[in-house]
């Protein structure tokens, strides 16, 4: 089979259709190609029929026949036919019949449309080549064909105009109160402006980045006794550089093909049984988490793999079996951010908001050791929940052809891949052993980021999520201001006293933090929800005499809850990457509620373990 895969790979590389793709993009495209064996005399295209697919000839020869003219052309390996069908609905202009036994790679229009949604760059390159070829033939082709692209993200629903207007009015009223004589205390001014930002985040009358920067500007005006430089201090911290470096490395890893190679390897070696496939997708997402600390990016990689396996297993859309595969891919790639300190930028944000002595204590390794039992419980519980919620019978063994073809196109690991892999491995090792030598994790990440740019010869800065980096810098600044105003002590002591009157101790607070996260996550996206909850609850954890990490892990374990899809853009990416073919929103919501119950139970079951670690 290796020779067959190499032959298919060589044909894909040789056609001008894919000339604009690098090997990683070509490997992604190969997932949409279906090998079809043909016998002499078989017809793959019939004149006059509406086209629905393109064919690339791998081996054999084919004749093109047009009406009364008879044979007009002979087509051999490395050529393709039927390309017009991918772009426009027009009848076939000729009949294509096999002269000999052979094989073609078939790309139908529906699969090409899916490619548009998942890999716009690859789809754009293919569409551009097709459009230029058709123009050379004198065919009429609109300019838009060369710019075809569909965004990967499934957009969050737009807020109603009335909601936006009300939110803007309420936010302006809160901001006005902050600058009025009624708010004499600096703490009140800070709180009112923060609440105004929360209202704007909820109702979204303006982009979130405008809200973040606006919050800093109003704080400078409302708190003149605080130097302007101090308000912007978050952008000058090593923690902000830490996140910038991690995002830059993640961009390089995603573009290198390492993750696609790892995902293919794991899925290809797993038995066809649904239980094994589900476990593989759960573990694949978890393994990718420290390598690619962006839940959206992980979901964009694993969701199409799950759809590909569902297709090869010939599972009906939204059936119990396909829902199990799709939701396994999402759960593995999304909610397990809490397992690693660098599992997501929001993890680094929560870590940055902990007191300095706790930041020093919770190294990358200590974080992983502390969170591992919770992750094991949540993983096992999620697997069982999916098998109970979506009961399915046995499935047939899948074809491995698409996976092998992708691996053949990727070929052996390139020097760039090896360099990136070595740098990431050294970075993780540095985080593990660094505390012994007082190495700051942010400094290690920065050195690794510089090494990646040198090794690849590419600046990753243009690929960074600058909107999030702005938000993260603002979050660090807001935390510094709150600390300078002693709000952490005020909030922590007040909340601790209230909990004491209710007879709730530190252990109960951990569960309460998880419940509050579910509630707040119903209204805010993960970034804003985790920031506000961390600002409010981490000081309370200290006041009730437990480690603030416990408050952080409770928030993070439920921070990507998706029972309200509109507030979970990461989940929308996973759903959109499969075009809703694997599971419905109703099926996803059932799993979301099950996950939340499992995570809360996991927090409760881990309390004795955390007590042994001295965290309670």
N, C-alpha and C positions, 0 to 999 in steps of 0.2 A: 504493500500500500504506500510505502514511502515514495517509490518512484512515481506513482500516480499523483500523489500530492505535489511532488516537485514539478511534474509536468503541468498540472493545473496552475501552480504558482507561476511558472515561467510564462504561460499564456496570458495570465492576468497582467504580468509586468510588461509584456511586449506590446499590448494594444495602446493606441493613443488615447483611448477613452480614459485610462487611468494615469496618463503621463503627468498630471498635475498633483498626484498624491505621493506622499512619502510612504515608507513601508508600514508604519503604524496605521495610518489612515486607510491604506490598501487592505490591511488585515481586518480592519473594522468592516470595510465594504464587503470583504469575502464572506462575512457572516450572513449576508443577504443573498449570496449566490447559491443556487441549487444545481448540483451536478445531475445531468439527465443523460442516460445512455440511449443512443439511437441505433437503429438497424437500417441497412441499405433499403431505400424505398420509403422510409418514414418521412412524413411531412411535418415540419415544425412551424411553418408559417403558411397560411393560405391566402391567396390574393383576394381582396375585397372584404375580408373580415376586419373587424375593428381590432387594432393591436392592443395587447396588454402586457408585452414582455420584450426584453432585449435578450439576444443569445450571443455568447462568445464561443467560438469554435475551439475546442481543446484538441481533438484529433478527428481525422476523417475529412472527406471532401463533400461539398454540398453544391447542388445546382440551383440557380435562380431562374425562374420561368415567368414570363410576363405575357399573358394573353396569347394572341395569335403569333407573337414574335418567337415563341418557344424559348429555348435557353438563351439568356442574355449575359450570364456571368457564371463563373465557378469560384466557389469560396472555400478556402483552406484554413488550416490551423492558424490562430493568431488574429483572425478577423472577426468582426461582429456584424450582426444584422438585426433589423427591427428596432433601431434606436429611437425612431420617431415616436414610438408608442409610449416612451417614458415621459414625453413632454406634451403631446397633443392627442386628441381623439380623432384619428383619421384612418380610413381603410388602408389595409396593406396594399402596396403597389406591386407585389410580386409573390409568387409561391416559392418557398425554399424547401427542397427535398434532398434527402441524403443519398449520395452516390455510393457510399460505402458505410460500413459500420463505423461508429464513432461516438463522440461525447461532446456535449455543449454545457456551458454554465448559463443558467437561466436567471435573469433578474427581472421580476415582474413589477408592474407599476405600483401595486400596493406596497411591496417591500421597498421600492425606491422612495415612496412617500414617507414610509417609516424612517428611512435614512435621513430624509430632510429634517425630521424632528429630532433626531438623536445626534447627528454629526453634520451640522450645516456646512462646515468647511469642505468635507468630502463630497457632499451632495453638490455644492457650488462648483467644485472642480469638474465633476462629471457633467453637470448641466452646461457649463461653459464650453467644454469640448464638443458636446453634442450640438450645441447651437452654432458653433463655428463651422463644424463639418456640414451641417445642413445649409448654412449660408453659402459655403463653397459650391454646393450642388445647385444653388439657385432657389432653394426652398424658402418660403416665407416663414420667418421666425421672429417673434417680438423680442425687443431688447430685454424685456423682463426675464427671459429665459436664462440670461447670463447672470442674473442677480438673484436667482431663486434661493430662498433660505427660509427656514421656519425655526424660531427659537426653541431651544430644548426645554426651557422652563414652561411649566403650565402656570400662567399668570394667576395671581390671587384675585378673587372677585373684586371689582371696583366698588368702593364705598358709594352709597347713595348721596346725591348732591345735598339733600337735607342733612344727612349725618355729618358731612363735611362742614356745612355751614354752622351747624350747632356746635361742633367741636371747635371750630375757629373762634366762635363767639365766647364759648366757655374759657378757652385758653387765654384769649385777650383779657377777659375779666379777671382771671387768676393772676396774670402778669400785671395788670393794672393795680390789683390789690397789693402785690408785692412792692410796688413803688409808692404806695399811699402811706400817709402817716399812721394808718392803722397797724402796719407791720413794722413796728419799731425794732424788734429783735432780728438780728441777722439770721437766726435759725428759721424764723417764720418766712423771711424773704426767700431763703434757699428752698424751703419746703414748698412754697407756693409756686415758684418757678419750675421746680421739678414736677409738681403735679400738672402744671400747664403743659410741660413736655409730654407727660404720660397721656394727657387728653389728645394731643396732636398725634401721638403714635397710635392711639386707638382709632381715631376717626380719619386719619391720613388725608387732610386737606392739602398738605404740601409734602414733598418728598422727605423721607426720614433723615437724609443727610442735612437738609435745611434745618430740621428740628434740632439735630445734634449741635450744629454750629451756632444756631440761634440761642440755644441754652447757654453756651459758653459766653456769647456776647452779652446777654442779659445779666448773667452772673457778674461779669466785670462791672456793669453799670450799677447793679443793685448792691454790690459789696465793695465799695470803693476803698475800704481799708485793706483789702487783700490785693497785693501787687498783681498786675495783669499777667506777669510772667508766671505767677503761681497758678493762675487759672488755667494756663496752657501747659502746666508742668507734666501732665500725662503723656504728652507727645515727646517729652525729653527723657523718659524713663527707659531703663533697660528692658522692662517688661513689654513696652510698646515695640521696641526693636525685636524682642523675642517673637512676638506674633508676626511682625512683618517678615522675619526670616523664615519662620515656619510656613507661612503662606507662599513665600517665594520658592522654597524647596518643594512644596506640594505641587506647584505649577510645573516645575521641571520633571518631577516624578510622573505626573499625569501625562505629559507630552512624550515621555521617553518610550512608552510601550511596556514598561516593567509590570504595571498593574494588569494590563490586558494579558500579558504572558502568564502571570501568576494565576489569574482567574481561569484562563483556559486550562492550565495544568491541573488545577484542583478539580474542575468540573469534569475534565476528560477522564481522570483516574477514578472517579467515583462510580460505584455500581448504579444501574439504572433504577433501582427501587426508589419510590417516592420518598421514603424516610431518609435514605442516604442522600438523595439530592437536596432535600430540605436542610438536612444537617450541614451539607457542604456549603450551601448559600449562607446559612447563619455564620459558619466559621470563616468563610471567605471575607464577609463584611468586617468581622471582628479583626481578622489578621491585617486587613488593609487599613484599619483605623489609625495606627501610629505612623504608617507610611504616607497616608493621604488624609490629613486631619481636616477634611471638609466633607460633611455628611452629604451635601448636594452632589459633589463630585463622585463620591463612592456610590451613591444611588444611581447616578448616571452610567456607571460602569456595570454594576451588578444587575440592575433591572433588565437591560437588553440581553444579558447572558441568560437570565431566568426565562425570558420570553423565547430565546432561541432553543433552550432545552424543552420548554413546553411545546414548541412547534415540532421539534424532532420526535417528541413523545406522542405527537398528534392528540394533544389534550384539547377538549372543547373550551372555548373562551369562557372565562369566569366560572368554570367548573370547580368543584372542591379541590381537585388535584392542582389545577393551574393557580388557584388562589393560594394554596399552600406554598407553591414555588415562589410566586410573586411576593407574598408577604414575608417569606423567609429571607429573600434578598433585601427587602426594605428593613426589616427588624435588625438583621446583621449589620447593615451598612449605616443605620441611623442611630437608634437610641442608645447604643453601647458606648457613646462618647465618654461616659463617666469612668470607664475602665482605665483610661490613660490620661495623664496630665496634659498631653498634647493631642488628645482625642478630637478636640475641636477648639477653635479660638475662644469659645465661651468657657471652656474648661480653664484655659489660661487666664481669662478674665476673672473667673471665680477665685482661682489661686492667687491672682494679684490683689484681690480685695481682702484676702486673709491677713491677719497681723504678720509682721515681718518674721517673728520667731517661728510662726507656724509655716510660713513659706520656706524657711530654712529647713525645718523638720521634714516637710513633705517633699522629698526628692521624687524624681520620676519613679524610682524603684519602690519607695515607700508608698507612694500613691497606688501603684499597681498591686502591691501585696495587700493593702488595706481594702481595695475595691474588688479583688478577684473573687472572693466567695459570693458577693452580691451578683457579680456578672454570671457566675456559674448557676446560681439559682434562677436568675432571670432567663438565661439561655435555655435551661432545661424546662422551665415553666412555659416559656414561649413555644418551644417545640411541641410540648404536650397539648397546649391550648390549641395550636393550629391543627393538630391531628384530631382533636375532639370536635372543634368547631367545623372543620371541613373534612368530614369523613369521606374517604375515597377508596375504591378497589385497586387491584394491581394494575400497573401500567406496562406497556410494551417497551422493550429495550430501544433506546434511541440510536439514530445514525450518528456516527462520529465524523462523518465526512467534512461538515463545515468547520468543526473544531480543528481537525488535522490540517485542513487547507489554511486556516488562519495561522497555525503554528509554522507551517511550511513557508508562508509569506514572511513572517517575522524573522525566520532563519535563526542562526546562532546569535547569542547576545552580542551587541555591538560594544565598542570601547566606551561609548557615551553611557550606555546602560550600565556597564560594569563600574564605571567611575561613579555614577550617581548612586548605585547600590552600595558601593564601598563607603561613600561619604555619609549616606543615611545610616548605615550600620555603625560607623564610627561616632556619629552624632548620638545615637541611642546609647552606645557604650559610654560616651562621655557623660551623658545624663546619669548613668548608673554609678560610675566611679567618681564623677566630678566632685561630689560633696566632700570626699576624703581630702581633696586638695583645694577646697574652697573655690572651685570653679563655678561661676554663675551659669545657670542653664541658658539664659538669654545670650551670654557671650559665646557659649558653645554653638548655639543655633546660628548666630551671626557669622562665626567662622565657617560653619558648614555651608551657609548660604553663599558666602564669597567663593568658597571652593567649588560649589556647583556652577556658578557663573563662569569661573575660570575654566573648569573642565569641559563645559558645554560650549563655551564661546558665545553664549546667548544671555542677554540681560532679561531677567524674569520680571522686571518692575512693571512692564506694561500689562502683564497678566494678573497682577494682584487685584484683590477686591478692595479698592481704595475707599469705597463707601463704608465697608466694615471697619477698615483701619481708622477712619475718621471717628466712627462711633466708639471704637475701642479706646482711642485717645481721650475722647470726651468722658467715657466711663471712668478711666483712671483719674482724670482731673476732678470729676464730681466726687469720687471717693476721697481724694485728698482734701477737698474743701469740707466735706462732711466730717472728716477726722479733725480738721483744724477748728471746726465749730463745736467739737465734742458731741456731735449728734449720735455717733456710735454708742457712746456711753449712756446718753439720755435715752435713746431708743432701747438699748439692751437692758438697762436697769428697769425701765418702766415695763417692758414686756416680761422680764423675769419675775417681777413682782406680781403681775397679772396671772402668769402661769402658776405661781406659787399659791395664789388664792384659789385656783382651780384644782390644786393638788397634782399638777403635772410637773414631772421632773425632766431631766435632760433626755432620757430615753424616749419619753412620749413626744418631746419636741422634735425629734428626728422624723417620726411618723407625721406629725403635724406639718412639718416643712414640706414633706412630699404631697400632702393633701392640698396645701396652699398653692403649690406649684401647678397642680392640675387645674385649680380654679383660675389662677392668674393666666395660665397658658390658654384658657378658653377665650381670652380677650386680646392678648398680645402675642406677637411672634417671639421666637426663642430668644433672640438677642436682647430685646427690651425686657422680656419677662425675667430672664436670668439675672440681668443687671439689677433690676429693682428688688427682686427677691434676695439677691446676695447682699445688697446694701442694707436691707431691712433685717435679714435673718442671721447673717454671719455674726454681727455684734450680739445678738440674742444668744447664740450658741455659747459664746464666751461668758456671757452673764449667767447662764445656767450651768456653768462649769463642765462643759464638754468641749471637745475639740471643734473649732470652727469648720474643719474639713468635713465633719459629719453633716453640718448644715449645707455645705457646698455639694456633697455627693448626693444628698436627698434631692436637692434642686436639679442637679444634672441628670440623675437617673430618670426623672420625669420631665425634663426640660424640652424634649422633642415629642411630647405627647401629641397625638394626631387625631383625637376624637373630634376636633373642629378643624377640618382640612384647610380652611381658609387661613388659619393662624399657623400653619405648618408648611412653609415653602419647601422644606427638604422632602416632606412626604409628597407634595405635589409634583416635585421633580421625578421621584420614583414612580408615581402613578402615570405621569405624562410620558415617561420614557418607554412605557409599554402601551401607550394610547388607551389605557383602561381595558386592555384585552384580557389580563390575567385575573383581575379582581375588581369588584365594584366598590363604590364608596361605602355602601352598606356593609359589605364584607370587611372592608378595611376598618370601619368604625367598630364592628364587633371585636376585631382583634385588638384595636386600641384600648377598649374598655378592659379586655382580658389582660393586656400588658400592664395597664395601670394597677389592676388588682395584684398581679404577680409582683410588680416592683415594690408596692407597699408591703406586701407580705415578706418580700426579700429583705427590706429594711428592718422589719421586726425580727426576722430570723437571724440576721447578722449582728444584732445588738450584743449577744454574749461574746462573739468573736471580737468585736470592737472593744468590749470591756477588757478582754484579755490583753489587747494591744495598748491599753491605757488611754484610749480615746474618750472613755466615759468614766 
